[in-house]
Amino acid sequence: MATDRQLVGKKIIVTGGARGIGAAVVSAYVEQGAHVISLDIGNRVDVEDEQGPGWAFHRHCDIAQSRSVDEAFAWAAERLGGLDVLVHAAGIAPNAMAQDIELDQWEQVFAVNARGTFLTNRAAHALMKESGGRIINFASAAGVIGQPGKAHYAASKGAVLAWTRTVAREWGPLGITVNAIAPAMWTPMYDATRASMNPEQLQHHDAFMATHIPLGGRLGDARKDLAPMLVFLAGDGSRFITGQTLPVDGGMLMLS
């Protein structure tokens, strides 16, 4: 029933919406009646997607480039008629031991994960400063506790967490909430991580997951386990939550 939908008419931008977690979030928002612009570097052709009571439009954007972000957000705000919610899910997570990381790869990871957060959040702020809104950044447990083989990724997500806490304080008086999600979901990016491991590494990794995720011993399903939290955070019920790191990870991180 329409009355059960939580996001009817909400104007939402989702970055990284072409696949994985981002695609699951876009689908969930459309089902809840939202109007969604999905921005992704993989979107080469603009596509309108009528999935349900809401709608989604997919457009190209390189979140590491200021001009691309500013143009995409201006276009999205015009098509949406404003902006209520930004879900910034886009990011990259290459593998390399700390001592083997090349400078170019370090800078690429920070350009996408840290600079991309700055650029997209800044663009959202410009559209929300008069009427408030929700910004939901994607962080990672790696940014809290570290992750062997992904030091550059962990460092960039640590920057996302510090940024999120700071702008939550600065922008709170404007009615803008800013929170970070630390998900542990099975995604195409995770498939690539597993494919890069040798059999011994994979065995060790799976044993670690089995002992460190109390709920099931493995990563969650983005559609079933994460999307409902993103629906809540985009809605009116989350108006008094800001500056938080919210793990959705089966109990792996357990922040206190």
VEXMI-464188 format. One record per residue: residue number from 1; residue in one letter; z, y, x of N, C-alpha, C, O in turn. Coordinates in steps of 0.1 Angstrom, whole numbers, plus 5000, padded with zeros to 4 digits. Layout:
N
PT  seq  type  n_up  n_north  n_east  ca_up  ca_north  ca_east  c_up  c_north  c_east  o_up  o_north  o_east
PT  NUM     A     Z        Y       X      Z         Y        X     Z        Y       X     Z        Y       X
...
***
This chain:
256
PT  seq  type  n_up  n_north  n_east  ca_up  ca_north  ca_east  c_up  c_north  c_east  o_up  o_north  o_east
PT    1     M  5000     4988    5008   5000      5000     5000  5000     5012    5009  5006     5012    5020
PT    2     A  4994     5023    5004   4992      5035     5012  5006     5041    5015  5008     5047    5026
PT    3     T  5016     5039    5006   5029      5045     5008  5036     5039    5020  5046     5044    5025
PT    4     D  5032     5027    5024   5038      5020     5035  5033     5024    5049  5039     5021    5059
PT    5     R  5022     5032    5049   5016      5036     5061  5024     5048    5067  5027     5058    5060
PT    6     Q  5027     5048    5080   5036      5057     5086  5029     5069    5092  5035     5079    5095
PT    7     L  5016     5068    5094   5009      5079     5102  4997     5085    5095  4987     5089    5101
PT    8     V  4997     5085    5082   4986      5090     5074  4983     5104    5078  4991     5113    5077
PT    9     G  4970     5106    5082   4966      5120     5086  4970     5125    5099  4967     5136    5103
PT   10     K  4978     5117    5107   4983      5122     5120  4971     5123    5129  4961     5115    5129
PT   11     K  4971     5134    5137   4960      5137     5146  4964     5132    5160  4973     5138    5166
PT   12     I  4957     5122    5166   4962      5115     5178  4951     5114    5188  4939     5110    5185
PT   13     I  4955     5116    5201   4946      5113     5212  4952     5101    5219  4964     5101    5222
PT   14     V  4945     5091    5223   4949      5080     5231  4940     5079    5243  4928     5077    5242
PT   15     T  4946     5080    5255   4938      5078     5267  4938     5063    5271  4948     5056    5268
PT   16     G  4928     5058    5277   4927      5044     5281  4925     5035    5269  4930     5024    5269
PT   17     G  4919     5041    5258   4918      5033     5246  4907     5023    5244  4905     5018    5234
PT   18     A  4900     5021    5255   4888      5012     5254  4891     4997    5254  4884     4989    5249
PT   19     R  4903     4994    5260   4906      4980     5261  4921     4978    5264  4928     4988    5266
PT   20     G  4926     4966    5263   4939      4963     5267  4949     4970    5257  4947     4970    5245
PT   21     I  4960     4975    5263   4971      4981     5256  4965     4993    5248  4969     4994    5236
PT   22     G  4957     5001    5254   4952      5013     5247  4944     5009    5234  4946     5016    5224
PT   23     A  4936     4999    5235   4928      4994     5224  4937     4989    5213  4934     4992    5201
PT   24     A  4948     4982    5216   4957      4977     5206  4964     4989    5199  4967     4988    5187
PT   25     V  4967     4999    5207   4974      5011     5201  4965     5018    5191  4968     5022    5180
PT   26     V  4952     5020    5196   4942      5027     5187  4941     5019    5174  4941     5025    5163
PT   27     S  4940     5006    5175   4938      4998     5163  4950     4999    5153  4948     5001    5141
PT   28     A  4962     4999    5159   4974      5000     5151  4975     5014    5144  4979     5015    5133
PT   29     Y  4971     5024    5151   4972      5038     5145  4962     5039    5134  4965     5045    5124
PT   30     V  4950     5034    5136   4940      5034     5125  4945     5027    5112  4943     5032    5101
PT   31     E  4951     5016    5115   4957      5008     5103  4968     5016    5096  4970     5014    5084
PT   32     Q  4975     5024    5103   4985      5032     5098  4980     5046    5092  4988     5054    5087
PT   33     G  4967     5047    5092   4961      5059     5085  4959     5071    5094  4955     5082    5089
PT   34     A  4960     5070    5107   4958      5081     5116  4944     5084    5119  4935     5075    5117
PT   35     H  4941     5096    5124   4928      5100     5129  4929     5100    5144  4937     5108    5150
PT   36     V  4922     5092    5151   4924      5089     5165  4911     5092    5173  4900     5088    5170
PT   37     I  4913     5100    5184   4902      5101     5194  4907     5093    5206  4917     5096    5212
PT   38     S  4899     5083    5210   4901      5074     5221  4893     5079    5233  4881     5080    5232
PT   39     L  4900     5083    5244   4893      5088     5256  4895     5077    5267  4906     5073    5270
PT   40     D  4883     5074    5273   4884      5064     5284  4872     5066    5293  4861     5070    5289
PT   41     I  4874     5063    5306   4863      5065     5315  4852     5054    5313  4841     5056    5317
PT   42     G  4856     5044    5306   4846      5033     5303  4837     5036    5291  4828     5029    5288
PT   43     N  4841     5047    5284   4832      5050     5272  4820     5058    5276  4822     5070    5279
PT   44     R  4809     5052    5277   4797      5059     5282  4789     5065    5270  4781     5075    5272
PT   45     V  4791     5060    5258   4784      5065     5247  4795     5068    5236  4803     5060    5234
PT   46     D  4794     5079    5229   4803      5083     5219  4801     5073    5207  4789     5071    5203
PT   47     V  4812     5067    5202   4811      5058     5191  4822     5061    5181  4833     5063    5184
PT   48     E  4818     5061    5168   4827      5062     5157  4830     5049    5152  4821     5040    5150
PT   49     D  4843     5046    5149   4848      5033     5146  4856     5034    5133  4868     5038    5134
PT   50     E  4851     5030    5122   4858      5030     5109  4865     5016    5108  4859     5006    5104
PT   51     Q  4878     5015    5111   4885      5003     5110  4894     5001    5098  4898     4990    5095
PT   52     G  4897     5011    5091   4907      5010     5080  4910     5023    5074  4901     5031    5073
PT   53     P  4922     5025    5069   4925      5037     5062  4924     5050    5071  4921     5061    5066
PT   54     G  4925     5048    5084   4923      5059     5093  4909     5057    5099  4901     5050    5095
PT   55     W  4907     5065    5110   4894      5063     5118  4896     5066    5132  4906     5072    5136
PT   56     A  4887     5061    5141   4888      5063     5155  4874     5067    5160  4864     5063    5155
PT   57     F  4874     5076    5170   4862      5080     5177  4864     5078    5192  4874     5083    5197
PT   58     H  4855     5072    5198   4856      5068     5213  4847     5077    5221  4835     5079    5218
PT   59     R  4853     5084    5231   4845      5094     5239  4849     5092    5254  4860     5088    5257
PT   60     H  4840     5095    5262   4842      5094     5277  4851     5105    5281  4851     5117    5277
PT   61     C  4860     5102    5291   4868      5112     5298  4873     5106    5311  4878     5094    5311
PT   62     D  4873     5113    5322   4878      5110     5334  4891     5117    5336  4891     5129    5339
PT   63     I  4903     5111    5334   4916      5118     5333  4920     5123    5347  4929     5131    5347
PT   64     A  4913     5120    5357   4917      5125     5371  4909     5138    5374  4912     5144    5384
PT   65     Q  4901     5142    5365   4893      5154     5367  4896     5165    5356  4895     5163    5344
PT   66     S  4901     5176    5361   4906      5187     5352  4895     5191    5342  4898     5193    5330
PT   67     R  4883     5193    5347   4873      5198     5337  4870     5188    5326  4869     5191    5315
PT   68     S  4869     5175    5330   4867      5164     5320  4878     5164    5310  4875     5162    5298
PT   69     V  4891     5165    5314   4902      5165     5305  4902     5177    5296  4903     5175    5284
PT   70     D  4900     5189    5301   4900      5201     5293  4889     5201    5283  4891     5204    5271
PT   71     E  4877     5196    5287   4866      5196     5277  4868     5185    5266  4866     5188    5255
PT   72     A  4873     5174    5270   4876      5163     5261  4887     5167    5251  4885     5164    5239
PT   73     F  4897     5173    5255   4908      5177     5247  4904     5188    5237  4908     5188    5225
PT   74     A  4896     5198    5242   4892      5208     5234  4883     5203    5223  4884     5207    5211
PT   75     W  4874     5194    5226   4865      5187     5217  4873     5179    5207  4870     5180    5194
PT   76     A  4883     5171    5211   4891      5163     5203  4899     5172    5193  4900     5168    5181
PT   77     A  4905     5182    5198   4913      5191     5189  4904     5197    5178  4909     5199    5167
PT   78     E  4892     5201    5181   4883      5206     5171  4879     5196    5161  4879     5199    5149
PT   79     R  4876     5184    5165   4872      5173     5156  4884     5169    5147  4883     5166    5135
PT   80     L  4896     5168    5153   4908      5164     5146  4914     5175    5137  4921     5172    5127
PT   81     G  4912     5188    5141   4918      5199     5135  4932     5201    5140  4941     5206    5133
PT   82     G  4934     5199    5153   4947      5200     5159  4951     5188    5167  4943     5179    5169
PT   83     L  4964     5187    5171   4969      5175     5178  4984     5173    5175  4992     5182    5177
PT   84     D  4987     5161    5170   5001      5158     5167  5007     5149    5178  5019     5150    5181
PT   85     V  4999     5140    5183   5004      5130     5192  4994     5128    5204  4982     5127    5202
PT   86     L  5000     5126    5216   4992      5121     5227  4998     5109    5232  5010     5109    5235
PT   87     V  4991     5098    5233   4995      5086     5240  4987     5085    5252  4975     5082    5252
PT   88     H  4993     5086    5264   4986      5086     5277  4988     5072    5283  4998     5070    5291
PT   89     A  4979     5063    5280   4980      5049     5285  4971     5046    5296  4973     5036    5303
PT   90     A  4962     5055    5300   4952      5052     5311  4959     5051    5324  4968     5059    5327
PT   91     G  4955     5042    5332   4960      5041     5346  4954     5029    5353  4946     5022    5348
PT   92     I  4956     5029    5366   4951      5018     5375  4962     5012    5383  4972     5019    5386
PT   93     A  4961     5000    5387   4972      4993     5395  4966     4983    5405  4967     4971    5403
PT   94     P  4959     4988    5415   4954      4979     5425  4965     4972    5433  4976     4976    5434
PT   95     N  4961     4961    5440   4971      4953     5448  4969     4956    5463  4958     4956    5467
PT   96     A  4980     4958    5470   4980      4959     5484  4994     4959    5489  5002     4966    5483
PT   97     M  4997     4952    5500   5010      4954     5506  5011     4968    5512  5001     4973    5516
PT   98     A  5023     4973    5512   5025      4987     5516  5019     4991    5529  5012     5001    5530
PT   99     Q  5020     4982    5539   5015      4985     5552  4999     4985    5553  4993     4990    5562
PT  100     D  4993     4979    5542   4979      4977     5542  4972     4987    5533  4959     4987    5533
PT  101     I  4979     4996    5527   4973      5006     5518  4965     5016    5526  4971     5022    5535
PT  102     E  4953     5018    5522   4945      5028     5529  4947     5042    5522  4950     5042    5510
PT  103     L  4945     5052    5529   4948      5066     5524  4939     5068    5511  4944     5074    5502
PT  104     D  4927     5064    5512   4918      5067     5500  4923     5060    5488  4922     5065    5477
PT  105     Q  4928     5047    5489   4933      5040     5478  4946     5047    5473  4948     5048    5460
PT  106     W  4955     5051    5482   4967      5058     5478  4964     5071    5470  4970     5073    5459
PT  107     E  4954     5078    5474   4951      5091     5468  4944     5088    5454  4946     5096    5445
PT  108     Q  4936     5077    5453   4930      5074     5441  4940     5070    5430  4939     5074    5419
PT  109     V  4950     5062    5434   4961      5058     5425  4968     5070    5420  4971     5071    5408
PT  110     F  4971     5079    5429   4979      5091     5425  4970     5101    5416  4975     5107    5407
PT  111     A  4957     5101    5419   4948      5109     5412  4948     5105    5397  4948     5113    5388
PT  112     V  4946     5092    5395   4946      5087     5381  4959     5087    5375  4961     5092    5364
PT  113     N  4969     5081    5381   4982      5079     5374  4991     5091    5374  4997     5094    5363
PT  114     A  4992     5098    5385   5001      5110     5385  4994     5123    5380  4998     5130    5371
PT  115     R  4982     5126    5387   4975      5138     5383  4970     5136    5369  4970     5146    5361
PT  116     G  4965     5124    5365   4961      5122     5351  4971     5125    5341  4968     5131    5331
PT  117     T  4984     5122    5344   4995      5125     5335  4997     5140    5334  4998     5145    5323
PT  118     F  4997     5146    5345   4998      5161     5346  4987     5168    5337  4990     5176    5329
PT  119     L  4975     5164    5340   4963      5171     5333  4964     5168    5318  4962     5178    5310
PT  120     T  4966     5156    5314   4965      5153     5300  4977     5159    5292  4976     5164    5281
PT  121     N  4989     5158    5299   5001      5164     5292  5000     5179    5291  5004     5185    5281
PT  122     R  4995     5185    5302   4993      5200     5301  4983     5204    5290  4985     5214    5283
PT  123     A  4972     5196    5289   4963      5199     5278  4969     5197    5264  4966     5205    5255
PT  124     A  4977     5187    5263   4984      5184     5250  4994     5196    5247  4995     5200    5236
PT  125     H  5001     5200    5257   5011      5211     5255  5004     5223    5250  5009     5230    5241
PT  126     A  4992     5227    5255   4985      5239     5250  4982     5238    5235  4981     5248    5228
PT  127     L  4979     5225    5230   4976      5223     5216  4988     5221    5207  4987     5223    5195
PT  128     M  5000     5218    5213   5012      5216     5206  5022     5227    5206  5032     5226    5198
PT  129     K  5021     5236    5215   5031      5246     5217  5035     5254    5205  5046     5260    5204
PT  130     E  5026     5256    5195   5029      5264     5183  5036     5255    5172  5043     5261    5164
PT  131     S  5033     5242    5172   5038      5234     5161  5045     5222    5164  5049     5214    5156
PT  132     G  5047     5219    5178   5054      5207     5182  5045     5195    5182  5033     5196    5178
PT  133     G  5050     5184    5186   5043      5171     5187  5050     5161    5195  5061     5163    5200
PT  134     R  5043     5150    5197   5048      5138     5205  5039     5135    5217  5027     5134    5215
PT  135     I  5045     5134    5229   5037      5129     5240  5044     5116    5245  5056     5116    5247
PT  136     I  5036     5106    5246   5041      5093     5250  5033     5089    5263  5022     5085    5262
PT  137     N  5040     5089    5274   5034      5086     5287  5037     5071    5290  5047     5065    5286
PT  138     F  5028     5065    5297   5030      5051     5301  5035     5051    5316  5028     5055    5325
PT  139     A  5047     5046    5317   5053      5044     5330  5052     5029    5334  5042     5022    5330
PT  140     S  5062     5024    5341   5062      5010     5344  5076     5007    5350  5083     5015    5356
PT  141     A  5080     4994    5348   5093      4990     5355  5091     4992    5370  5101     4994    5377
PT  142     A  5079     4991    5375   5076      4993     5390  5081     5007    5394  5085     5008    5406
PT  143     G  5080     5017    5386   5085      5030     5389  5100     5031    5390  5105     5041    5395
PT  144     V  5107     5021    5384   5121      5021     5384  5127     5013    5395  5136     5017    5402
PT  145     I  5122     5000    5396   5128      4990     5405  5119     4987    5417  5122     4979    5425
PT  146     G  5106     4992    5417   5096      4988     5427  5089     4975    5423  5094     4968    5415
PT  147     Q  5078     4973    5430   5071      4961     5428  5063     4957    5441  5053     4964    5444
PT  148     P  5067     4946    5447   5060      4942     5459  5045     4940    5457  5041     4935    5446
PT  149     G  5037     4945    5466   5022      4944     5464  5016     4956    5457  5004     4957    5455
PT  150     K  5024     4965    5452   5019      4976     5444  5028     4989    5447  5032     4996    5438
PT  151     A  5030     4992    5460   5039      5003     5464  5033     5016    5459  5040     5025    5455
PT  152     H  5020     5018    5460   5013      5030     5456  5014     5032    5441  5016     5043    5436
PT  153     Y  5012     5021    5434   5013      5021     5419  5028     5024    5415  5030     5033    5406
PT  154     A  5037     5018    5421   5051      5021     5418  5055     5035    5421  5062     5041    5413
PT  155     A  5050     5040    5432   5053      5054     5436  5047     5064    5425  5053     5074    5422
PT  156     S  5035     5061    5421   5028      5070     5411  5035     5069    5398  5037     5080    5391
PT  157     K  5040     5058    5394   5048      5057     5381  5061     5063    5382  5067     5068    5372
PT  158     G  5067     5063    5394   5080      5070     5396  5078     5085    5394  5086     5092    5388
PT  159     A  5066     5090    5398   5063      5104     5396  5061     5107    5381  5065     5117    5376
PT  160     V  5055     5097    5374   5053      5099     5359  5067     5100    5353  5069     5108    5343
PT  161     L  5076     5092    5357   5090      5092     5351  5097     5105    5353  5103     5111    5344
PT  162     A  5096     5110    5366   5103      5123     5369  5096     5135    5361  5103     5143    5356
PT  163     W  5083     5134    5360   5076      5144     5353  5080     5144    5338  5083     5155    5332
PT  164     T  5081     5132    5332   5084      5131     5318  5098     5136    5315  5099     5143    5305
PT  165     R  5107     5133    5323   5121      5139     5321  5121     5154    5322  5128     5160    5314
PT  166     T  5114     5159    5332   5114      5174     5334  5107     5181    5322  5113     5191    5317
PT  167     V  5095     5177    5318   5089      5184     5308  5095     5182    5294  5094     5190    5285
PT  168     A  5102     5171    5293   5110      5169     5280  5120     5180    5279  5123     5185    5268
PT  169     R  5126     5184    5290   5136      5195     5290  5129     5208    5288  5134     5217    5280
PT  170     E  5118     5210    5294   5111      5223     5293  5105     5225    5280  5105     5236    5274
PT  171     W  5099     5215    5274   5091      5216     5262  5099     5213    5249  5094     5215    5238
PT  172     G  5111     5207    5250   5119      5204     5239  5121     5216    5229  5120     5214    5217
PT  173     P  5124     5228    5235   5126      5239     5226  5114     5243    5217  5115     5250    5207
PT  174     L  5102     5238    5221   5090      5240     5214  5087     5229    5203  5078     5229    5196
PT  175     G  5097     5219    5202   5095      5208     5193  5086     5197    5198  5081     5189    5190
PT  176     I  5084     5197    5211   5075      5187     5217  5084     5176    5224  5092     5180    5233
PT  177     T  5084     5164    5219   5091      5153     5225  5082     5147    5236  5070     5145    5233
PT  178     V  5088     5142    5247   5081      5136     5257  5089     5124    5262  5100     5125    5267
PT  179     N  5083     5112    5260   5090      5099     5264  5080     5091    5272  5068     5093    5272
PT  180     A  5086     5081    5279   5078      5072     5287  5081     5058    5282  5092     5054    5280
PT  181     I  5070     5050    5281   5071      5036     5278  5069     5028    5291  5060     5031    5299
PT  182     A  5078     5018    5292   5076      5009     5304  5073     4995    5298  5082     4987    5295
PT  183     P  5060     4992    5296   5057      4979     5289  5055     4968    5299  5052     4970    5311
PT  184     A  5057     4956    5294   5053      4944     5301  5045     4935    5292  5050     4926    5286
PT  185     M  5032     4938    5292   5022      4932     5283  5011     4925    5291  5008     4929    5302
PT  186     W  5006     4914    5285   4995      4906     5291  4982     4914    5287  4978     4915    5276
PT  187     T  4976     4919    5297   4964      4928     5296  4952     4923    5305  4955     4915    5314
PT  188     P  4940     4928    5303   4930      4926     5313  4934     4930    5327  4930     4923    5337
PT  189     M  4941     4941    5328   4946      4945     5342  4955     4934    5348  4954     4932    5360
PT  190     Y  4963     4928    5340   4972      4918     5344  4964     4905    5348  4967     4898    5358
PT  191     D  4954     4902    5340   4945      4891     5344  4939     4893    5357  4938     4884    5365
PT  192     A  4935     4905    5360   4929      4908     5374  4940     4907    5385  4937     4902    5395
PT  193     T  4952     4911    5382   4963      4909     5391  4965     4894    5394  4966     4890    5406
PT  194     R  4965     4886    5384   4967      4871     5385  4955     4865    5393  4957     4856    5402
PT  195     A  4943     4870    5390   4932      4865     5397  4932     4868    5412  4925     4860    5420
PT  196     S  4939     4878    5416   4939      4882     5430  4949     4874    5438  4950     4875    5450
PT  197     M  4958     4866    5431   4968      4859     5438  4963     4845    5442  4955     4839    5436
PT  198     N  4968     4840    5453   4965      4826     5457  4975     4817    5450  4984     4822    5443
PT  199     P  4972     4804    5450   4980      4795     5441  4995     4796    5444  5003     4795    5435
PT  200     E  4999     4797    5457   5013      4798     5460  5020     4811    5454  5031     4811    5449
PT  201     Q  5012     4822    5456   5017      4835     5450  5018     4834    5435  5028     4839    5429
PT  202     L  5009     4828    5428   5009      4827     5414  5020     4818    5409  5027     4822    5399
PT  203     Q  5023     4808    5416   5034      4799     5413  5047     4807    5414  5056     4806    5405
PT  204     H  5049     4814    5425   5061      4822     5427  5062     4833    5416  5073     4835    5411
PT  205     H  5051     4839    5413   5051      4850     5402  5055     4844    5389  5064     4850    5382
PT  206     D  5049     4833    5385   5053      4827     5372  5067     4823    5371  5074     4823    5361
PT  207     A  5072     4818    5382   5086      4814     5383  5095     4826    5381  5106     4825    5374
PT  208     F  5092     4837    5387   5099      4849     5386  5099     4854    5371  5110     4857    5366
PT  209     M  5088     4854    5365   5087      4858     5351  5096     4849    5342  5102     4854    5333
PT  210     A  5095     4837    5345   5103      4827     5336  5118     4830    5337  5125     4827    5327
PT  211     T  5123     4835    5348   5137      4837     5350  5141     4852    5347  5153     4854    5345
PT  212     H  5132     4861    5347   5135      4875     5345  5131     4881    5332  5135     4893    5329
PT  213     I  5124     4874    5323   5121      4879     5310  5128     4869    5300  5123     4859    5297
PT  214     P  5140     4873    5295   5147      4864     5286  5140     4860    5273  5141     4849    5269
PT  215     L  5131     4869    5268   5124      4866     5256  5111     4859    5259  5100     4866    5259
PT  216     G  5111     4846    5261   5098      4839     5263  5094     4836    5277  5086     4827    5279
PT  217     G  5099     4843    5287   5096      4840     5301  5082     4844    5305  5077     4840    5315
PT  218     R  5075     4853    5297   5062      4857     5301  5060     4871    5294  5067     4875    5286
PT  219     L  5049     4877    5298   5045      4891     5293  5042     4890    5278  5038     4879    5273
PT  220     G  5044     4901    5271   5043      4902     5257  5028     4904    5252  5019     4905    5261
PT  221     D  5026     4904    5239   5014      4906     5233  5013     4921    5228  5022     4925    5221
PT  222     A  5003     4929    5233   5003      4943     5231  5003     4946    5216  5009     4956    5211
PT  223     R  4995     4938    5208   4993      4941     5194  5006     4938    5186  5010     4946    5178
PT  224     K  5013     4927    5189   5025      4923     5182  5037     4929    5187  5046     4933    5179
PT  225     D  5038     4931    5200   5051      4935     5206  5052     4949    5210  5063     4955    5210
PT  226     L  5041     4956    5213   5042      4970     5218  5037     4980    5207  5043     4990    5205
PT  227     A  5026     4976    5200   5021      4986     5190  5031     4991    5180  5031     5003    5177
PT  228     P  5040     4982    5175   5049      4987     5165  5058     4998    5171  5062     5008    5164
PT  229     M  5062     4997    5183   5070      5008     5190  5062     5020    5191  5068     5031    5189
PT  230     L  5050     5019    5194   5041      5031     5196  5039     5038    5182  5038     5050    5181
PT  231     V  5038     5030    5171   5037      5036     5158  5050     5044    5155  5049     5055    5150
PT  232     F  5061     5038    5158   5074      5045     5155  5075     5058    5163  5079     5068    5158
PT  233     L  5072     5057    5176   5073      5069     5185  5063     5080    5180  5066     5092    5183
PT  234     A  5052     5077    5174   5042      5087     5170  5046     5093    5156  5041     5103    5152
PT  235     G  5056     5087    5150   5060      5091     5136  5071     5101    5136  5077     5104    5146
PT  236     D  5075     5104    5124   5086      5114     5121  5100     5109    5125  5109     5117    5128
PT  237     G  5101     5096    5125   5114      5090     5128  5119     5091    5142  5131     5089    5145
PT  238     S  5110     5095    5151   5114      5096     5165  5116     5111    5169  5117     5114    5181
PT  239     R  5118     5120    5160   5119      5134     5163  5131     5138    5172  5130     5148    5178
PT  240     F  5141     5129    5172   5153      5133     5180  5154     5124    5193  5165     5123    5198
PT  241     I  5143     5119    5197   5143      5111     5210  5134     5118    5220  5122     5120    5217
PT  242     T  5139     5121    5231   5130      5127     5242  5136     5125    5256  5148     5123    5257
PT  243     G  5127     5125    5265   5131      5123     5279  5135     5109    5283  5142     5107    5293
PT  244     Q  5132     5099    5275   5136      5086     5277  5126     5077    5283  5114     5079    5281
PT  245     T  5131     5067    5291   5122      5056     5295  5125     5044    5287  5137     5039    5287
PT  246     L  5116     5040    5279   5118      5029     5269  5111     5016    5273  5099     5015    5271
PT  247     P  5118     5007    5278   5112      4994     5282  5109     4986    5269  5117     4984    5261
PT  248     V  5096     4981    5269   5092      4971     5259  5087     4959    5267  5075     4957    5269
PT  249     D  5097     4951    5271   5094      4941     5282  5101     4928    5281  5102     4920    5290
PT  250     G  5106     4925    5269   5113      4912     5267  5126     4911    5274  5131     4900    5276
PT  251     G  5132     4922    5278   5145      4923     5285  5144     4922    5300  5154     4920    5306
PT  252     M  5132     4925    5306   5131      4924     5321  5138     4935    5328  5145     4933    5338
PT  253     L  5137     4947    5323   5143      4959     5330  5157     4962    5326  5166     4964    5335
PT  254     M  5161     4962    5314   5174      4964     5309  5181     4976    5315  5190     4975    5323
PT  255     L  5175     4988    5312   5181      5000     5317  5194     5003    5310  5197     4999    5299
PT  256     S  5203     5010    5318   5216      5014     5312  5219     5028    5316  5229     5034    5312
***
